[in-house]
Amino acid sequence: MLKPLLITSLQNPRVKAVVGLRQRSDRDEHGEMIIEGYRELKRALDNKHLPKALFICPDFFMGTNEPALIEQCRQAGAELFECTMPVFEKISYRDRPEGLLAIAPQVRWSLSDLVLPANPLLVVAEAIEKPGNLGTILRSADAAGVHAVIICDRCTDINNPNVVRASTGTLFAIPVVEATSDEVLAWLHKNNIQILAATPHTEFEYYAVDLKKGTALVVGTEQYGLTDKWMNAADLKVRIPMLGQADSLNVAAATTILLYEAVRQRRVQ
């Protein structure tokens, strides 16, 4: 078995190429993304999202399972590179590197790719700005068994390394689509999927509506919430009771509450 090519220079062109992928323009130009960390890489592999290249630094390994994962990457056709600690610190975007960083094709789904069951549960996220919030929404969506997450009028790139990290790799576990609001609205209407929007300006609390039928839970920007386009299109408007001084929840926290109400209703016999 051939040993990975050793990279010792910070000026190596491959090092510069990896660092460049932190920028959205570079990711889009090359159609590539960064997957860093054991858990994230394992979830990518488990869901057949295969790396093209893998950079390793055994000095940063945190356990004993890394060799098996590296072998999976090798068998999947990834080109392997071993890095010195300074080189890996250069390409890593984490404060505490784990010694595994892969380059893979970007996540790309379209609405036409989706194959949904009867009465699907979807999340539609409009113009979410913070990678951490988007990643957490993906993590909650995976945990709640959501059938797809649809990103409208994106502000945050779903292939951002921080989205991958915040989602703990669940970005690869469910379909994640990017489209315009107009495209998504037309698609939801065509498929008879009801639109649920959260707003303080309604008398209905979130547990008082029927979420057993096909439902798209739509959430908006952290600062301003949903635009009028989505509020006007909503079939259901609900509020989450706020009993303290805060007048709203973090968008990811609100999404999680609403998703688990749908889970609760769908598990009732």
Rosetta blueprint (number, residue, H / E / L):
1 M L
2 L L
3 K L
4 P L
5 L E
6 L E
7 I E
8 T L
9 S L
10 L L
11 Q L
12 N L
13 P H
14 R H
15 V H
16 K H
17 A H
18 V H
19 V H
20 G H
21 L L
22 R L
23 Q L
24 R H
25 S H
26 D H
27 R H
28 D H
29 E H
30 H H
31 G L
32 E E
33 M E
34 I E
35 I E
36 E E
37 G L
38 Y H
39 R H
40 E H
41 L H
42 K H
43 R H
44 A H
45 L H
46 D H
47 N L
48 K L
49 H L
50 L L
51 P L
52 K L
53 A E
54 L E
55 F E
56 I E
57 C L
58 P H
59 D H
60 F H
61 F L
62 M L
63 G L
64 T L
65 N L
66 E H
67 P H
68 A H
69 L H
70 I H
71 E H
72 Q H
73 C H
74 R H
75 Q H
76 A L
77 G L
78 A L
79 E E
80 L E
81 F E
82 E E
83 C E
84 T L
85 M H
86 P H
87 V H
88 F H
89 E H
90 K H
91 I H
92 S L
93 Y L
94 R L
95 D L
96 R L
97 P L
98 E L
99 G L
100 L E
101 L E
102 A E
103 I E
104 A E
105 P E
106 Q L
107 V L
108 R L
109 W E
110 S L
111 L H
112 S H
113 D H
114 L L
115 V L
116 L L
117 P L
118 A L
119 N L
120 P L
121 L E
122 L E
123 V E
124 V E
125 A E
126 E E
127 A L
128 I L
129 E L
130 K L
131 P H
132 G H
133 N H
134 L H
135 G H
136 T H
137 I H
138 L H
139 R H
140 S H
141 A H
142 D H
143 A H
144 A L
145 G L
146 V L
147 H L
148 A E
149 V E
150 I E
151 I E
152 C E
153 D L
154 R L
155 C L
156 T L
157 D L
158 I L
159 N L
160 N L
161 P H
162 N H
163 V H
164 V H
165 R H
166 A H
167 S L
168 T L
169 G L
170 T H
171 L H
172 F H
173 A L
174 I L
175 P L
176 V E
177 V E
178 E E
179 A E
180 T L
181 S H
182 D H
183 E H
184 V H
185 L H
186 A H
187 W H
188 L H
189 H H
190 K H
191 N L
192 N L
193 I L
194 Q E
195 I E
196 L E
197 A E
198 A E
199 T L
200 P L
201 H L
202 T L
203 E L
204 F L
205 E E
206 Y H
207 Y H
208 A H
209 V L
210 D L
211 L L
212 K L
213 K L
214 G L
215 T E
216 A E
217 L E
218 V E
219 V E
220 G L
221 T E
222 E L
223 Q L
224 Y L
225 G E
226 L L
227 T L
228 D H
229 K H
230 W H
231 M H
232 N H
233 A H
234 A L
235 D L
236 L E
237 K E
238 V E
239 R E
240 I L
241 P L
242 M L
243 L L
244 G L
245 Q L
246 A L
247 D L
248 S L
249 L L
250 N L
251 V H
252 A H
253 A H
254 A H
255 T H
256 T H
257 I H
258 L H
259 L H
260 Y H
261 E H
262 A H
263 V H
264 R H
265 Q H
266 R H
267 R H
268 V L
269 Q L
